[in-house]
Amino acid sequence: MITTEFFEFRAIFANLCLAVGAEDDKARRDLFFTQLEDVPLQIVRAGAEILCKSHRKMPTVAHWRDACDRVVLDQARALLPHEVLERRIVCEACQDTGWVEPSHGMTCPGDGSCGMQACRRLHRMHTYTAKCSCRASNAVFQHHHPITKTYGAEAAGTGRPRPRRHA
């Protein structure tokens, strides 16, 4: 809010005081105005409407700021596409994480069937995770973990780039 909007704020504040049965005194009004100066007037007005419906006594500045935050959040949610708000799980096995978890029967008896070399030495039963088969085709997983193409030594798995040869 800017200083020229003080008269509009005064009307909003008076309506709030009337709704909650509080006294509209100048010192409190000035305090609230200075504490809410960084919030746009439309948001302050919408926050006051929420407070009128939810409070029986005069709210604090923190309550008013919380109501303003709620208004901003509701406005942001209204702008999101409906599909974003209702997320669907593409793969039931991994819940779109890319990893199949022990809850899906992944228990190694200790014979190394999990693929760990250390398992063969320990000979203990344990649970483990594995890459899900949906990783290449799961759009949700691909959105969060894009598969990048690697060439040369990185593709071979050594992790070191190949030295360049000079001709």
N, C-alpha and C positions, 0 to 999 in steps of 0.2 A: 504494500500500500504506500501511497505517497501522501504528503501532507495535505494536498487538496482534497483527498478522499476522507478527511477526518469527519466532515459533516455526515457523509453516508455511513461511516462507521458508528457515529453517535446514534443514528437511528437504529442500526442493527443492535447495538449494545442496549439501547432503551427497550427494544422489543424482547431481548433475551432477559433482561431484568424483570420485565413485566410477566413473562412466561414462567419464571421460576420464583417469583414473589420476592425479589431482592430490591434493595434501594439503589437507584441510579445516582451514584455520587460522582462528582467530577474527578476526584483523586483516583478512584478505581478505574474509571473510564480512560483517563490519561495513561495509567499504568498498562492497561490492556492494549491500548493503541500502540504504545512504544514497544511492547513485547511482541506484538503481532505485525509490526511494520513490514517485515520481510515476506509476509504471506500475501498473495494477490487478494483483492477485495472480494472477488467472486467466490474464492475458496473460503474466505472468512465468513461470508454470508451463508454458504452451504453448511459450514461447520456449526454455525450458530443455530441453524434449523435442526441439525441433529441433536445439539445440546438442549434445545427447547423440548424435544420429545423424550429425552433420556434422563434429564436431571430435575430434581425437585428443589434443589437449592443452588445458589450461585456457584458455577464451576470455576475452577482455577484456570490460569493461563495454560498450564500443562494439559488440562482436559480439553481446552479449546484447540490447542495444537494437535492433540491426538485425533480430534474430530476432523480437523483439516487434513491430516495425513490419511484418514479413512476416505475422505472425499477424493483426494488425489489418486489413491489406490483404486477406488471404484471406477474413476474415469479412465485409468490406464487399462483396467480389465475390460471395460466396454470397448476399447479400441482393438483388443486382441481378437484374432479369428477364433471362432467357436472350437475348431479342432485342437487348438493349443490348450484350451482350458480343459478339454476332456481327452486326456492322453490315452491312447489305446496301446496295449502291449502286443507287439507283433509276434514275438517268440515266447511261448509259455515256458519252455525248458530253461532259458537263461534270463528271462524277464528283461530282455534287450540289453544286458550287460556284456554279452559276448563270452561269458564264462558259464559253463554248466557246473552247478554246485553239488556238494555232497548230499543234499537232500534228495537228489535224483538218483540215488543208489550208487554213488561213486566211492566205493570202499575197496581199498587194496588189502588183500590178505597178508601182505608182506613179502610177496614173491617177485616184486618188481613189475607187476602188470600195469602200474601207474606210469611207468616210463622213467622213474627216477633211479639213477644209478645207486644213490646212497640207500635206497630202499632195500636193495638186494643184500646190502651189508647189515642193515639193522634188523631185518626179519620181524618187523612189528606191523600189526594191522593199523591202518590209518585211513582217513578220508582225504580226498584231493579234488582239485578242480581241473577242468580241461577246457580248451577252446570249443565254443559251440559251433556247430556246422552252419549256423545261420549268418555268421559274420560277413560273408561276401555278399549276401542278398538282403540283409536286414537294414532297411532304410533308417530306422531310428539309431541303430548302432553306427552306421556309416556317417550319420550327421554329426555324432559326437566324437567318433574316432575314424577319420578318413584314412583309407588305406593309401599310403604313398608309395610310388614306384621307386625302387632302389636299383641301382645299376652297379656293376663291377663287383668289388670285394664285399660291399655291404649286402648285396644279393646272395653272395656265396656264404655269408654268415660269419666271416672272419672279423668284421667290424673295422678293418683297416683299409684305407684306400690303396689301390694299386699304384706303384710308382710309375711315373711317366718315363717312357723311353725316348731318348733323343736320337734323331736320325743322323 
